[in-house]
Amino acid sequence: MYKGGKIIVSLIIFIGIFTIPFFYNMGKANAGPDINLNSPVIQQLADKQCVEPTEFMRANHMQILSQWREEVVRNGQSVYVNSQGKSFEISLQNTCLKCHTTEAEKAAKTGGTSNSAVNASPQFCASCHVYTAVNPNCWDCHFEPKGAMK
Amino acid sequence: MSINRRQFLRRAGIVTALGLGGSFVITGFRGKKVDAASEYVSSKKGLVAKHWAMVVDMSKFKTEADFKRVIEACDKIHNIPDIGNPKDEIKWIWKEDFEHAFAGGENEYLTEHVKESPFLVMCNHCENPACVKACPTGATFKREDGIVAMDFHRCIGCRFCMGACPFGARSFNYRDPRPFINEVNPDFPTRTIGVVEKCNFCVERLADGLIPACVEKSNGGLIFGDLGDLNSEVRKIISTQFTIRRKTEFGTQPSVYYLVGGGKNV
């Protein structure tokens, strides 16, 4: 091979540099997002379940939210009856965030802007969404619950 | 070794069938369980009607305070910003003079009382809403009960609806409204920059069994009810007294009727 040695050495160096991140992180366990379910309202619940079982919510909360939005805004159906026959008012602010909000957030003031880059999501949402770099724009318009308001 | 046409077609067919079948097996195996055994129902306490309509009894709006009370009730519960300049202004319900509210329909020798009184105007929740036809995303739509509602999630801010509406009932958020809201009502969302908004006949309150906020604060000046119900107050007023509607020549069939000084005020 013409200049074979140089090519092979360069290739090895290139692959070495290219794979540094993989070697650097090898053996380190991925911590994963830290989800805090320890809110005062959740602690008081007898049956600690969201509107549907946890597994289902983890996989499908975005579809549920989208369906809720569709049903309440466009079809005027404001009550969700879940797979166990329990009813919930369809409301992001008044149902979801009633549980998924922390004491710290209740004390915090929500700002005077509707820019999602500035207006942080509630901590519960943010814990996964920051981890996966998903940036939904719910909080441009929706508020955190009453306690969070100034 | 070459293959003939027949063999080629047969093999191609087998590979295609395998491919299609395989992908079906995989997607079927993954299983989409988005549909839990759940359902959506309407709230039991909600108010329902065939056709919501409003009568504005102008004889009940005499002083500045009468208008202000009603307008403020709406502004407060719907988080309407007070931006303070007419270009960026957001209006759901406001005061308008006769000439502009009823443009084209005036009668030169109309009583001074009618010609000079201010009128309370809002979205007319038309039966043939021009805004709904103009909206390219379906963000503005007409509900079964006659309310022309907005789905802010879908609004792309094109403002076609604003051009289509003959009543100027729609406002555009040229600026971020949140810093301009004096006192926020956390039960109702704000809007964001770049969406159009208007009066929604308080659909969120109707779902909770409450009448619209402006009606509640109007001391009888605004009458709200079901036009489809023969015994409702609005139906009785409209069928027995003389009422006018705004700009009927456009054929949009407004659902807001004005009772102008019938009898005692003339």
HADDOCK unambig.tbl for C-alpha pairs under 7 A between the chains (distance, minus, plus):
assign (segid A and resid 60 and name CA) (segid B and resid 34 and name CA) 6.25 0.50 0.50
assign (segid A and resid 63 and name CA) (segid B and resid 34 and name CA) 6.95 0.50 0.50
assign (segid A and resid 73 and name CA) (segid B and resid 151 and name CA) 6.33 0.50 0.50
assign (segid A and resid 76 and name CA) (segid B and resid 42 and name CA) 6.50 0.50 0.50
assign (segid A and resid 77 and name CA) (segid B and resid 40 and name CA) 5.91 0.50 0.50
assign (segid A and resid 77 and name CA) (segid B and resid 41 and name CA) 5.06 0.50 0.50
assign (segid A and resid 77 and name CA) (segid B and resid 42 and name CA) 4.07 0.50 0.50
assign (segid A and resid 77 and name CA) (segid B and resid 43 and name CA) 6.80 0.50 0.50
assign (segid A and resid 78 and name CA) (segid B and resid 41 and name CA) 6.51 0.50 0.50
assign (segid A and resid 78 and name CA) (segid B and resid 42 and name CA) 5.18 0.50 0.50
assign (segid A and resid 78 and name CA) (segid B and resid 43 and name CA) 5.61 0.50 0.50
assign (segid A and resid 79 and name CA) (segid B and resid 40 and name CA) 5.81 0.50 0.50
assign (segid A and resid 79 and name CA) (segid B and resid 41 and name CA) 5.20 0.50 0.50
assign (segid A and resid 79 and name CA) (segid B and resid 42 and name CA) 5.68 0.50 0.50
assign (segid A and resid 79 and name CA) (segid B and resid 43 and name CA) 5.73 0.50 0.50
assign (segid A and resid 80 and name CA) (segid B and resid 39 and name CA) 6.10 0.50 0.50
assign (segid A and resid 80 and name CA) (segid B and resid 40 and name CA) 4.76 0.50 0.50
assign (segid A and resid 80 and name CA) (segid B and resid 41 and name CA) 6.40 0.50 0.50
assign (segid A and resid 81 and name CA) (segid B and resid 38 and name CA) 5.56 0.50 0.50
assign (segid A and resid 81 and name CA) (segid B and resid 39 and name CA) 5.22 0.50 0.50
assign (segid A and resid 81 and name CA) (segid B and resid 40 and name CA) 6.04 0.50 0.50
assign (segid A and resid 82 and name CA) (segid B and resid 37 and name CA) 6.86 0.50 0.50
assign (segid A and resid 82 and name CA) (segid B and resid 38 and name CA) 4.53 0.50 0.50
assign (segid A and resid 82 and name CA) (segid B and resid 39 and name CA) 6.66 0.50 0.50
assign (segid A and resid 83 and name CA) (segid B and resid 36 and name CA) 5.94 0.50 0.50
assign (segid A and resid 83 and name CA) (segid B and resid 37 and name CA) 4.51 0.50 0.50
assign (segid A and resid 83 and name CA) (segid B and resid 38 and name CA) 4.68 0.50 0.50
assign (segid A and resid 112 and name CA) (segid B and resid 178 and name CA) 5.35 0.50 0.50
assign (segid A and resid 112 and name CA) (segid B and resid 179 and name CA) 4.67 0.50 0.50
assign (segid A and resid 113 and name CA) (segid B and resid 176 and name CA) 6.86 0.50 0.50
assign (segid A and resid 113 and name CA) (segid B and resid 178 and name CA) 5.18 0.50 0.50
assign (segid A and resid 113 and name CA) (segid B and resid 179 and name CA) 5.84 0.50 0.50
assign (segid A and resid 114 and name CA) (segid B and resid 176 and name CA) 6.45 0.50 0.50
assign (segid A and resid 114 and name CA) (segid B and resid 178 and name CA) 6.09 0.50 0.50
assign (segid A and resid 114 and name CA) (segid B and resid 192 and name CA) 6.12 0.50 0.50
assign (segid A and resid 140 and name CA) (segid B and resid 192 and name CA) 6.04 0.50 0.50
assign (segid A and resid 141 and name CA) (segid B and resid 189 and name CA) 5.28 0.50 0.50
assign (segid A and resid 141 and name CA) (segid B and resid 190 and name CA) 4.70 0.50 0.50
assign (segid A and resid 141 and name CA) (segid B and resid 191 and name CA) 5.11 0.50 0.50
assign (segid A and resid 141 and name CA) (segid B and resid 192 and name CA) 5.82 0.50 0.50
assign (segid A and resid 142 and name CA) (segid B and resid 189 and name CA) 4.62 0.50 0.50
assign (segid A and resid 142 and name CA) (segid B and resid 190 and name CA) 6.44 0.50 0.50
assign (segid A and resid 143 and name CA) (segid B and resid 186 and name CA) 6.07 0.50 0.50
assign (segid A and resid 143 and name CA) (segid B and resid 189 and name CA) 6.23 0.50 0.50
assign (segid A and resid 145 and name CA) (segid B and resid 186 and name CA) 6.61 0.50 0.50
assign (segid A and resid 146 and name CA) (segid B and resid 186 and name CA) 5.80 0.50 0.50
